[in-house]
Amino acid sequence: MPANVVLHPLTAAHQDFVWTALYHAIYVAPGDPPLPPEIVHLPDIAPYAADFGRAGDLGVIATAGDQPIGAAWARRMHGYGYVDDDTPELSIALLPGWRGAGIGSLLLERLLGELSGDAAQVSLSVVWENPARRLYERLGFVTVALEGGSATMVKRLR
Ligand SMILES: CC(C)(COP(=O)(O)OP(=O)(O)OC[C@H]1O[C@@H](n2cnc3c(N)ncnc32)[C@H](O)[C@@H]1OP(=O)(O)O)[C@@H](O)C(=O)NCCC(=O)NCCS
C-alpha cells in the first residue's frame, strides 16, 4: 500500500464521500461512457449511502494526505445483494488512480474483521465481469445467486 495511505473508521462526518464512493462502486463496462452523477440518487441505489452512520452501519475510509481516496462499508438493507434481514450488504470503491495497489484488499480485510463482531455473514452484489469479483473470491466470498449478469456473493464471518 502507498506509504501515505491511512485507514480510519467511516462515520456520518464522511457522508459526502460515501456518495462519491457509491458513484465509483457502480460498474461501468470498458468503453462505456461515464454514468451521470445523479445516478446515486435513484431509489434502488440511494439506500446504500443515505444517512450513513445509522445504528449497525460499519465502514472504513482510506485517506492520502488527509484526502479521502476510497471506502468500504456495510449496512443492513434490501439492496441488489440482499440475502436476509440479518446480513449486511457490503459496498467498496477507490477513486480512479488508486486502484490495483492493494488498498482495496486492506479496506476489505479491516471491514470484514470489524463485521465479524456484529454479523454471521456479509453479502454483496457484483457484475459478473467486474474484476472485483476475483478479489472477493480471494477473500472467501462465494456466489450464492446469479441473475441478470450479477452475482450475489456471501462470506461467512463466524
Ligand atoms: C474493487 C476495488 C475496490 C479493489 O481495490 P484495489 O485496491 O483496486 O484492489 P487490490 O489492489 O487490493 O487487489 C487487486 C484486485 O482488485 C480488483 N481490481 C483491480 N483493479 C480493479 C478495477 N479497476 N476495477 C475493479 N476491480 C479491480 C481485482 O480483483 C484485482 O485482482 P486481480 O489482480 O486478480 O485482477 C477497486 O479496484 C475499485 O474501486 N474498483 C472500481 C469500483 C468497483 O468495482 N467496486 C466494486 C463494486 S461490486
The ligand as an ORCA input file, in Angstrom:
! r2SCAN-3c Opt
* xyz 0 1
  C     -12.667     -3.137     -6.422
  C     -11.639     -2.228     -5.773
  C     -12.215     -1.576     -4.523
  C     -10.458     -3.112     -5.336
  O      -9.485     -2.320     -4.715
  P      -7.977     -2.344     -5.281
  O      -7.134     -1.567     -4.340
  O      -8.007     -1.946     -6.701
  O      -7.658     -3.906     -5.173
  P      -6.282     -4.581     -4.729
  O      -5.146     -3.881     -5.382
  O      -6.249     -4.717     -3.256
  O      -6.494     -6.048     -5.328
  C      -6.454     -6.255     -6.733
  C      -7.768     -6.825     -7.155
  O      -8.747     -5.810     -7.181
  C      -9.566     -5.961     -8.340
  N      -9.339     -4.781     -9.195
  C      -8.179     -4.185     -9.534
  N      -8.424     -3.125    -10.334
  C      -9.758     -3.064    -10.475
  C     -10.635     -2.187    -11.182
  N     -10.180     -1.160    -11.902
  N     -11.965     -2.407    -11.114
  C     -12.461     -3.436    -10.374
  N     -11.660     -4.296     -9.686
  C     -10.342     -4.106     -9.752
  C      -9.162     -7.248     -8.998
  O      -9.923     -8.293     -8.400
  C      -7.736     -7.369     -8.565
  O      -7.364     -8.699     -8.538
  P      -6.527     -9.294     -9.765
  O      -5.220     -8.627     -9.685
  O      -6.510    -10.751     -9.518
  O      -7.283     -8.908    -11.007
  C     -11.150     -1.113     -6.729
  O     -10.441     -1.692     -7.814
  C     -12.266     -0.250     -7.279
  O     -12.628      0.757     -6.685
  N     -12.837     -0.653     -8.439
  C     -13.923      0.081     -9.056
  C     -15.190      0.037     -8.204
  C     -15.738     -1.363     -8.072
  O     -15.718     -2.163     -8.985
  N     -16.229     -1.638     -6.852
  C     -16.845     -2.930     -6.521
  C     -18.269     -2.973     -6.930
  S     -19.016     -4.549     -6.564
*
